[in-house]
Amino acid sequence: MENLPSSKIILFSLFAGLIAGIIFDQSNAIFGINIYNFFNLMGSIFLNSLKMIVVPLIMSSLIYNISSFSNIKDFSNLGTKTIIFYVFTSLVAIIIGITVVNIIQPGILNGNNAANLIGLDVNSNISLINNLSHDYSLSNFLLNIFSGNIFISIAHGNMLFIIFFSIIFGLAMRSSSSKSVILLKSFWEGMYIVFLKITKYILFFTPYGVFCLVAKATMTFDPDSYIVLLNFFITVILGLLIHSFIFYPIVLYFFKANAISHFKGMFPALLMAFSSSSSVATIPITSKCLVDNLGHKNNHVNFIIPLGSTINMDGTALFECVAVIFIAQSYGLDLALADQFLILSLALITSIGVAGIPSASFVAIIVILSAVGLPFEAVGIILGVDRILDMLRTSVNVLGDSCCVRVVTH
């Protein structure tokens, strides 16, 4: 069980899932079992198994590792540098997104505004996303951190609260020298070791989970919508590629790291992020790649990665600003420099603030649309291609987390 699947096996499973999704459709059945429902069930079980372990693994790793810091100054320096790095890279991602979308202008097709050429279908999901956006505010963001009830917050997977509480708990343990606290520290160390072992059991089934998730996603793709929104699709992907393969290698080079070796070491985590569309669910694999493949210290990785999975949303921030400007172009609105600066600022804030909300990217987009006076219904034109873009931007988020570990620990 210690010999976990290699990146080659995971990559093979990804392509096998892609082929299976192309061959079968949602109505096919074998021995009376619907294939789509089977892939959906197996993929959900795998994802839920990862999510099951995320909260206890984050809590135990943060509490134990923070309480084990030999010098409180080292901890404060690590936290400050981590947050500065995440804010800086998100800002760069947004600037890249704004630049690319203004050059390509995907909202203008054959000299005409896309809104005149594409029927804006109001998807039923928009009302749900719109309702969620009303719940977003600075006060609600802070109340998510200081939510009050420990057990309800943990049960609901409130990651902002869990990280905040674990940091405070670890610092309190570290500042006490009582024998009882020493025993408590041993308890959290044991919890961390046990949950790490359980994580390895779950990761053993990664190839099967990846196969089912990719096959299910491929079976639901709608090629017609991709043709209509091809320019928007290309714009987002180009922005993500520039951020991933130009900006991050420059950052790694500046901090004396080999970009090729880094990408190779993180390959299993990036594949998992792509297939699951969840940076939180990918935490165990991300941590394993950084420690086992790239040789980083456990206490650094177990502090930076959980924090990054919540507040580092480079890919999401880039997607938000591209989507908003694309919608503005579709309606023939020429956004002034001040409006684009507002979009930049809101994309930076909302990419962090709505991270724990369902349909987070679209909630953030609606918040920004309302700020610049654009109609919410326009979100419907990008819902059709969001699945694969979500997979890609999640991979960028995870890559950013891994680069942060290298930069900060350097």
Kinemage of the C-alpha trace (Angstrom):
@kinemage 1
@onewidth
@group {chain A} dominant
@subgroup {mainchain}
@vectorlist {calphas} color= white
{ca met a 1} P 0.000 0.000 0.000
{ca glu a 2} L 3.004 2.299 0.480
{ca asn a 3} L 3.747 2.007 -3.273
{ca leu a 4} L 1.156 4.454 -4.512
{ca pro a 5} L 0.215 4.684 -8.229
{ca ser a 6} L 2.757 6.456 -10.418
{ca ser a 7} L 1.960 9.540 -12.504
{ca lys a 8} L 2.138 7.379 -15.667
{ca ile a 9} L -0.663 5.141 -14.394
{ca ile a 10} L -2.763 8.161 -13.417
{ca leu a 11} L -2.181 9.768 -16.834
{ca phe a 12} L -3.158 6.507 -18.562
{ca ser a 13} L -6.359 6.429 -16.464
{ca leu a 14} L -7.147 10.010 -17.495
{ca phe a 15} L -6.867 9.216 -21.223
{ca ala a 16} L -8.726 5.922 -20.778
{ca gly a 17} L -11.556 7.856 -19.082
{ca leu a 18} L -11.575 10.352 -21.957
{ca ile a 19} L -11.897 7.534 -24.524
{ca ala a 20} L -14.614 5.794 -22.491
{ca gly a 21} L -16.564 9.060 -22.279
{ca ile a 22} L -16.362 9.508 -26.061
{ca ile a 23} L -17.440 5.898 -26.786
{ca phe a 24} L -20.408 5.802 -24.410
{ca asp a 25} L -23.220 8.262 -23.869
{ca gln a 26} L -25.547 8.857 -20.926
{ca ser a 27} L -28.147 6.333 -22.157
{ca asn a 28} L -25.812 3.313 -22.577
{ca ala a 29} L -26.139 0.405 -20.161
{ca ile a 30} L -24.303 -2.875 -19.518
{ca phe a 31} L -26.131 -5.751 -17.786
{ca gly a 32} L -28.927 -3.324 -16.986
{ca ile a 33} L -26.569 -0.875 -15.235
{ca asn a 34} L -26.459 2.648 -16.655
{ca ile a 35} L -22.784 3.392 -17.432
{ca tyr a 36} L -23.050 7.115 -16.719
{ca asn a 37} L -24.665 6.502 -13.323
{ca phe a 38} L -21.962 3.936 -12.504
{ca phe a 39} L -19.116 6.347 -13.384
{ca asn a 40} L -20.897 9.112 -11.459
{ca leu a 41} L -21.301 6.881 -8.379
{ca met a 42} L -17.699 5.597 -8.361
{ca gly a 43} L -16.264 9.077 -8.989
{ca ser a 44} L -18.408 10.570 -6.218
{ca ile a 45} L -17.336 7.850 -3.773
{ca phe a 46} L -13.667 8.564 -4.529
{ca leu a 47} L -14.119 12.338 -4.165
{ca asn a 48} L -16.140 11.927 -0.969
{ca ser a 49} L -13.417 9.667 0.443
{ca leu a 50} L -10.868 12.418 -0.162
{ca lys a 51} L -13.167 15.061 1.288
{ca met a 52} L -13.764 12.826 4.306
{ca ile a 53} L -10.087 12.972 5.195
{ca val a 54} L -9.434 16.634 4.344
{ca val a 55} L -10.817 18.301 7.506
{ca pro a 56} L -9.184 15.983 10.097
{ca leu a 57} L -5.944 15.914 8.092
{ca ile a 58} L -5.793 19.728 7.858
{ca met a 59} L -6.646 20.193 11.538
{ca ser a 60} L -4.176 17.613 12.821
{ca ser a 61} L -1.361 18.717 10.502
{ca leu a 62} L -1.774 22.443 11.247
{ca ile a 63} L -2.157 22.009 15.000
{ca tyr a 64} L 0.745 19.583 15.324
{ca asn a 65} L 3.133 21.398 12.984
{ca ile a 66} L 2.423 24.878 14.390
{ca ser a 67} L 2.842 23.629 17.958
{ca ser a 68} L 6.167 22.082 16.868
{ca phe a 69} L 7.692 25.294 15.481
{ca ser a 70} L 10.879 25.862 17.462
{ca asn a 71} L 10.752 29.620 16.947
{ca ile a 72} L 7.552 31.687 16.869
{ca lys a 73} L 9.334 34.208 14.630
{ca asp a 74} L 9.806 31.487 12.002
{ca phe a 75} L 6.057 30.847 12.027
{ca ser a 76} L 5.083 34.517 11.694
{ca asn a 77} L 7.591 34.998 8.853
{ca leu a 78} L 6.241 31.917 7.066
{ca gly a 79} L 2.626 33.097 7.373
{ca thr a 80} L 3.371 36.644 6.219
{ca lys a 81} L 5.425 35.529 3.231
{ca thr a 82} L 2.777 32.978 2.236
{ca ile a 83} L -0.048 35.545 2.183
{ca ile a 84} L 2.089 38.119 0.320
{ca phe a 85} L 2.979 35.518 -2.323
{ca tyr a 86} L -0.648 34.473 -2.829
{ca val a 87} L -1.881 38.069 -3.172
{ca phe a 88} L 0.936 38.944 -5.588
{ca thr a 89} L 0.413 35.922 -7.879
{ca ser a 90} L -3.364 36.447 -7.934
{ca leu a 91} L -2.779 40.073 -8.933
{ca val a 92} L -0.461 38.976 -11.761
{ca ala a 93} L -3.043 36.388 -12.912
{ca ile a 94} L -5.740 39.080 -13.097
{ca ile a 95} L -3.483 41.445 -15.075
{ca ile a 96} L -2.695 38.607 -17.509
{ca gly a 97} L -6.419 37.863 -17.873
{ca ile a 98} L -7.360 41.494 -18.514
{ca thr a 99} L -4.549 41.877 -21.059
{ca val a 100} L -5.441 38.723 -23.012
{ca val a 101} L -9.195 39.395 -23.098
{ca asn a 102} L -8.633 42.969 -24.339
{ca ile a 103} L -6.303 41.769 -27.113
{ca ile a 104} L -8.436 38.833 -28.354
{ca gln a 105} L -11.839 40.465 -27.682
{ca pro a 106} L -13.816 37.191 -27.566
{ca gly a 107} L -17.100 39.062 -27.023
{ca ile a 108} L -16.954 40.480 -30.548
{ca leu a 109} L -17.676 37.976 -33.328
{ca asn a 110} L -17.285 38.984 -36.990
{ca gly a 111} L -17.443 42.648 -36.013
{ca asn a 112} L -20.715 42.201 -34.139
{ca asn a 113} L -21.448 41.985 -30.434
{ca ala a 114} L -21.842 38.372 -29.307
{ca ala a 115} L -25.092 39.191 -27.510
{ca asn a 116} L -26.719 39.841 -30.883
{ca leu a 117} L -25.463 36.543 -32.301
{ca ile a 118} L -25.903 34.197 -29.345
{ca gly a 119} L -29.259 33.561 -27.678
{ca leu a 120} L -28.792 34.241 -23.977
{ca asp a 121} L -30.410 31.189 -22.452
{ca val a 122} L -31.230 31.871 -18.799
{ca asn a 123} L -30.133 28.679 -17.108
{ca ser a 124} L -32.030 27.601 -13.991
{ca asn a 125} L -28.718 27.610 -12.093
{ca ile a 126} L -28.502 31.384 -12.433
{ca ser a 127} L -31.238 32.066 -9.875
{ca leu a 128} L -29.418 29.850 -7.370
{ca ile a 129} L -26.066 31.539 -8.068
{ca asn a 130} L -27.735 34.952 -7.876
{ca asn a 131} L -29.203 34.122 -4.450
{ca leu a 132} L -25.797 32.961 -3.255
{ca ser a 133} L -24.212 36.210 -4.430
{ca his a 134} L -26.546 38.219 -2.182
{ca asp a 135} L -25.062 36.328 0.770
{ca tyr a 136} L -21.565 37.540 -0.087
{ca ser a 137} L -20.308 40.570 1.787
{ca leu a 138} L -17.280 41.552 3.830
{ca ser a 139} L -19.246 41.030 7.050
{ca asn a 140} L -20.327 37.520 6.006
{ca phe a 141} L -16.761 36.740 4.954
{ca leu a 142} L -15.505 37.698 8.433
{ca leu a 143} L -18.359 35.827 10.118
{ca asn a 144} L -17.293 32.697 8.225
{ca ile a 145} L -13.916 32.996 9.952
{ca phe a 146} L -15.367 33.866 13.372
{ca ser a 147} L -18.420 31.625 13.049
{ca gly a 148} L -18.750 30.895 16.773
{ca asn a 149} L -19.743 27.234 16.865
{ca ile a 150} L -16.720 24.950 16.482
{ca phe a 151} L -18.602 21.722 15.812
{ca ile a 152} L -21.092 23.135 13.282
{ca ser a 153} L -18.283 24.879 11.380
{ca ile a 154} L -16.240 21.679 11.229
{ca ala a 155} L -19.291 19.611 10.220
{ca his a 156} L -20.082 22.059 7.392
{ca gly a 157} L -16.472 22.091 6.208
{ca asn a 158} L -15.991 25.835 6.793
{ca met a 159} L -12.342 25.911 5.680
{ca leu a 160} L -11.712 29.531 6.706
{ca phe a 161} L -12.811 28.774 10.258
{ca ile a 162} L -10.994 25.427 10.406
{ca ile a 163} L -7.673 26.982 9.358
{ca phe a 164} L -8.100 29.958 11.715
{ca phe a 165} L -9.079 27.748 14.676
{ca ser a 166} L -6.255 25.249 14.027
{ca ile a 167} L -3.654 28.045 13.893
{ca ile a 168} L -4.905 29.564 17.171
{ca phe a 169} L -5.081 26.123 18.823
{ca gly a 170} L -1.543 25.247 17.689
{ca leu a 171} L -0.150 28.593 18.895
{ca ala a 172} L -1.862 28.176 22.278
{ca met a 173} L -0.387 24.676 22.640
{ca arg a 174} L 3.042 25.929 21.723
{ca ser a 175} L 2.963 28.722 24.310
{ca ser a 176} L 2.188 26.321 27.182
{ca ser a 177} L 4.698 24.011 28.857
{ca ser a 178} L 2.255 22.041 31.032
{ca lys a 179} L 2.654 18.255 31.106
{ca ser a 180} L -0.974 17.906 30.054
{ca val a 181} L -0.301 20.052 26.972
{ca ile a 182} L 2.743 17.938 26.115
{ca leu a 183} L 0.422 14.904 26.220
{ca leu a 184} L -2.070 16.781 24.018
{ca lys a 185} L 0.684 17.503 21.514
{ca ser a 186} L 1.472 13.776 21.351
{ca phe a 187} L -2.248 13.142 20.765
{ca trp a 188} L -2.328 15.488 17.732
{ca glu a 189} L 0.897 14.005 16.410
{ca gly a 190} L -0.685 10.554 16.593
{ca met a 191} L -3.860 11.849 14.900
{ca tyr a 192} L -1.781 13.336 12.097
{ca ile a 193} L 0.144 10.081 11.532
{ca val a 194} L -3.058 8.001 11.499
{ca phe a 195} L -4.894 10.287 9.072
{ca leu a 196} L -1.825 10.373 6.848
{ca lys a 197} L -1.941 6.567 6.721
{ca ile a 198} L -5.666 6.597 5.875
{ca thr a 199} L -4.917 9.106 3.118
{ca lys a 200} L -2.433 6.678 1.554
{ca tyr a 201} L -5.112 3.966 1.556
{ca ile a 202} L -7.476 6.282 -0.332
{ca leu a 203} L -4.803 7.463 -2.784
{ca phe a 204} L -4.149 3.853 -3.779
{ca phe a 205} L -7.447 4.033 -5.726
{ca thr a 206} L -6.555 7.296 -7.530
{ca pro a 207} L -6.359 5.756 -11.059
{ca tyr a 208} L -9.864 4.295 -10.758
{ca gly a 209} L -11.272 7.549 -9.379
{ca val a 210} L -9.640 9.625 -12.121
{ca phe a 211} L -10.944 7.235 -14.811
{ca cys a 212} L -14.552 7.487 -13.561
{ca leu a 213} L -14.468 11.276 -13.048
{ca val a 214} L -13.044 12.027 -16.504
{ca ala a 215} L -15.336 9.517 -18.239
{ca lys a 216} L -18.398 11.038 -16.563
{ca ala a 217} L -17.330 14.604 -17.436
{ca thr a 218} L -16.606 13.699 -21.076
{ca met a 219} L -20.032 12.045 -21.480
{ca thr a 220} L -21.776 15.315 -20.544
{ca phe a 221} L -19.792 17.624 -22.854
{ca asp a 222} L -21.888 19.554 -25.392
{ca pro a 223} L -19.743 20.182 -28.519
{ca asp a 224} L -22.208 22.713 -29.971
{ca ser a 225} L -21.753 25.124 -27.072
{ca tyr a 226} L -17.954 24.965 -27.486
{ca ile a 227} L -18.192 26.069 -31.121
{ca val a 228} L -20.254 29.132 -30.160
{ca leu a 229} L -17.980 30.084 -27.253
{ca leu a 230} L -14.676 29.018 -28.792
{ca asn a 231} L -13.099 32.480 -28.596
{ca phe a 232} L -13.933 32.840 -24.909
{ca phe a 233} L -12.691 29.314 -24.273
{ca ile a 234} L -9.371 29.990 -26.034
{ca thr a 235} L -8.940 33.321 -24.230
{ca val a 236} L -9.254 31.750 -20.765
{ca ile a 237} L -6.974 28.832 -21.672
{ca leu a 238} L -4.351 31.168 -23.161
{ca gly a 239} L -4.362 33.279 -19.992
{ca leu a 240} L -4.006 30.170 -17.800
{ca leu a 241} L -1.176 28.829 -19.987
{ca ile a 242} L 0.732 32.130 -19.814
{ca his a 243} L 0.367 32.198 -16.035
{ca ser a 244} L 1.368 28.536 -15.637
{ca phe a 245} L 4.145 28.113 -18.194
{ca ile a 246} L 5.668 31.604 -18.383
{ca phe a 247} L 5.032 33.405 -15.083
{ca tyr a 248} L 5.543 30.487 -12.683
{ca pro a 249} L 8.736 29.183 -14.376
{ca ile a 250} L 10.157 32.723 -14.108
{ca val a 251} L 9.280 32.768 -10.400
{ca leu a 252} L 10.859 29.338 -9.881
{ca tyr a 253} L 13.977 30.348 -11.812
{ca phe a 254} L 14.320 33.495 -9.727
{ca phe a 255} L 14.233 31.332 -6.576
{ca lys a 256} L 16.790 28.871 -7.957
{ca ala a 257} L 14.388 26.004 -8.756
{ca asn a 258} L 14.231 23.919 -11.930
{ca ala a 259} L 10.776 24.449 -13.439
{ca ile a 260} L 10.820 21.125 -15.345
{ca ser a 261} L 11.701 19.158 -12.206
{ca his a 262} L 9.024 21.026 -10.262
{ca phe a 263} L 6.313 20.326 -12.842
{ca lys a 264} L 7.382 16.683 -13.048
{ca gly a 265} L 7.268 16.290 -9.268
{ca met a 266} L 3.812 17.893 -9.078
{ca phe a 267} L 2.373 15.992 -12.072
{ca pro a 268} L 0.169 13.532 -10.077
{ca ala a 269} L -1.348 16.403 -8.058
{ca leu a 270} L -2.030 18.460 -11.198
{ca leu a 271} L -3.769 15.488 -12.827
{ca met a 272} L -5.861 14.973 -9.708
{ca ala a 273} L -6.762 18.678 -9.596
{ca phe a 274} L -7.762 18.543 -13.275
{ca ser a 275} L -10.010 15.507 -12.882
{ca ser a 276} L -11.610 16.495 -9.555
{ca ser a 277} L -11.913 20.303 -10.028
{ca ser a 278} L -11.236 20.627 -6.300
{ca ser a 279} L -8.029 22.039 -4.840
{ca val a 280} L -9.253 21.074 -1.356
{ca ala a 281} L -9.793 17.438 -2.342
{ca thr a 282} L -6.323 17.465 -3.924
{ca ile a 283} L -4.565 18.555 -0.690
{ca pro a 284} L -3.364 15.038 0.286
{ca ile a 285} L -1.784 14.400 -3.130
{ca thr a 286} L -0.328 17.924 -3.328
{ca ser a 287} L 1.322 17.483 0.071
{ca lys a 288} L 2.652 14.047 -0.850
{ca cys a 289} L 4.197 15.325 -4.109
{ca leu a 290} L 5.888 18.239 -2.352
{ca val a 291} L 7.320 16.084 0.440
{ca asp a 292} L 8.153 12.836 -1.394
{ca asn a 293} L 8.964 14.086 -4.920
{ca leu a 294} L 10.376 17.556 -4.249
{ca gly a 295} L 11.847 17.065 -0.778
{ca his a 296} L 10.134 19.870 1.136
{ca lys a 297} L 9.692 19.736 4.908
{ca asn a 298} L 6.436 18.388 6.323
{ca asn a 299} L 5.812 21.316 8.685
{ca his a 300} L 6.190 23.889 5.882
{ca val a 301} L 3.996 21.963 3.441
{ca asn a 302} L 1.296 21.224 6.017
{ca phe a 303} L 0.975 24.908 6.854
{ca ile a 304} L 1.172 26.483 3.375
{ca ile a 305} L -0.949 24.018 1.344
{ca pro a 306} L -4.161 24.104 3.468
{ca leu a 307} L -3.930 27.897 3.550
{ca gly a 308} L -3.365 28.016 -0.214
{ca ser a 309} L -6.313 25.744 -1.008
{ca thr a 310} L -8.564 28.359 0.600
{ca ile a 311} L -7.080 31.750 -0.297
{ca asn a 312} L -4.923 31.091 -3.381
{ca met a 313} L -7.201 31.191 -6.414
{ca asp a 314} L -4.988 32.442 -9.278
{ca gly a 315} L -6.853 30.525 -11.963
{ca thr a 316} L -10.233 31.520 -10.531
{ca ala a 317} L -9.297 35.222 -10.356
{ca leu a 318} L -8.083 35.153 -13.973
{ca phe a 319} L -11.290 33.424 -15.100
{ca glu a 320} L -13.488 35.959 -13.267
{ca cys a 321} L -12.019 39.048 -14.939
{ca val a 322} L -11.968 37.424 -18.407
{ca ala a 323} L -15.630 36.393 -18.003
{ca val a 324} L -16.794 39.851 -16.884
{ca ile a 325} L -14.971 41.720 -19.673
{ca phe a 326} L -16.179 39.112 -22.207
{ca ile a 327} L -19.774 39.763 -21.104
{ca ala a 328} L -19.211 43.538 -21.367
{ca gln a 329} L -17.821 43.111 -24.895
{ca ser a 330} L -20.814 40.913 -25.804
{ca tyr a 331} L -23.169 43.765 -24.906
{ca gly a 332} L -21.034 46.285 -26.786
{ca leu a 333} L -19.929 48.114 -23.635
{ca asp a 334} L -16.479 49.677 -23.710
{ca leu a 335} L -15.256 49.523 -20.120
{ca ala a 336} L -13.204 52.504 -19.035
{ca leu a 337} L -9.832 52.102 -17.342
{ca ala a 338} L -11.460 52.885 -13.974
{ca asp a 339} L -14.021 50.103 -14.534
{ca gln a 340} L -11.286 47.618 -15.395
{ca phe a 341} L -9.361 48.639 -12.274
{ca leu a 342} L -12.545 48.010 -10.270
{ca ile a 343} L -12.836 44.577 -11.898
{ca leu a 344} L -9.190 43.885 -11.013
{ca ser a 345} L -9.748 44.859 -7.366
{ca leu a 346} L -13.002 42.914 -6.994
{ca ala a 347} L -11.571 39.815 -8.707
{ca leu a 348} L -8.673 39.862 -6.233
{ca ile a 349} L -10.981 40.208 -3.222
{ca thr a 350} L -13.747 37.836 -4.318
{ca ser a 351} L -11.366 35.071 -5.436
{ca ile a 352} L -10.452 34.791 -1.748
{ca gly a 353} L -13.762 35.750 -0.178
{ca val a 354} L -16.116 33.343 -1.963
{ca ala a 355} L -13.745 30.363 -2.046
{ca gly a 356} L -15.921 28.253 0.257
{ca ile a 357} L -19.248 29.021 -1.461
{ca pro a 358} L -20.827 26.595 -3.990
{ca ser a 359} L -20.433 27.818 -7.598
{ca ala a 360} L -17.807 30.176 -6.182
{ca ser a 361} L -16.569 31.555 -9.512
{ca phe a 362} L -20.057 32.498 -10.676
{ca val a 363} L -20.968 34.053 -7.342
{ca ala a 364} L -17.852 36.227 -7.678
{ca ile a 365} L -18.692 37.065 -11.301
{ca ile a 366} L -22.182 38.241 -10.334
{ca val a 367} L -20.736 40.378 -7.531
{ca ile a 368} L -18.438 42.052 -10.096
{ca leu a 369} L -21.192 42.364 -12.730
{ca ser a 370} L -23.418 44.201 -10.258
{ca ala a 371} L -20.542 46.578 -9.433
{ca val a 372} L -20.065 47.565 -13.104
{ca gly a 373} L -23.793 47.566 -13.931
{ca leu a 374} L -24.004 44.534 -16.241
{ca pro a 375} L -26.991 42.118 -16.330
{ca phe a 376} L -26.647 38.878 -14.343
{ca glu a 377} L -28.414 36.797 -17.012
{ca ala a 378} L -25.336 37.007 -19.237
{ca val a 379} L -23.673 34.435 -16.971
{ca gly a 380} L -25.811 31.826 -18.768
{ca ile a 381} L -23.679 32.027 -21.916
{ca ile a 382} L -20.569 30.718 -20.117
{ca leu a 383} L -22.156 28.045 -17.942
{ca gly a 384} L -22.020 25.574 -20.834
{ca val a 385} L -18.225 25.431 -21.012
{ca asp a 386} L -17.460 25.972 -17.349
{ca arg a 387} L -16.777 22.352 -16.469
{ca ile a 388} L -13.554 21.943 -18.444
{ca leu a 389} L -12.410 25.488 -17.607
{ca asp a 390} L -12.994 24.706 -13.926
{ca met a 391} L -10.749 21.658 -14.283
{ca leu a 392} L -7.999 23.775 -15.848
{ca arg a 393} L -8.142 26.690 -13.401
{ca thr a 394} L -8.111 24.291 -10.435
{ca ser a 395} L -4.867 22.811 -11.782
{ca val a 396} L -3.427 26.343 -11.960
{ca asn a 397} L -4.498 26.985 -8.348
{ca val a 398} L -2.721 23.811 -7.175
{ca leu a 399} L 0.393 24.676 -9.188
{ca gly a 400} L 0.424 28.085 -7.492
{ca asp a 401} L 0.230 26.442 -4.061
{ca ser a 402} L 3.247 24.274 -4.865
{ca cys a 403} L 5.276 27.231 -6.169
{ca cys a 404} L 4.488 29.111 -2.967
{ca val a 405} L 6.048 26.307 -0.915
{ca arg a 406} L 9.239 26.552 -2.974
{ca val a 407} L 9.418 30.368 -2.831
{ca val a 408} L 8.553 30.801 0.844
{ca thr a 409} L 10.794 28.006 2.132
{ca his a 410} L 13.669 29.265 -0.020
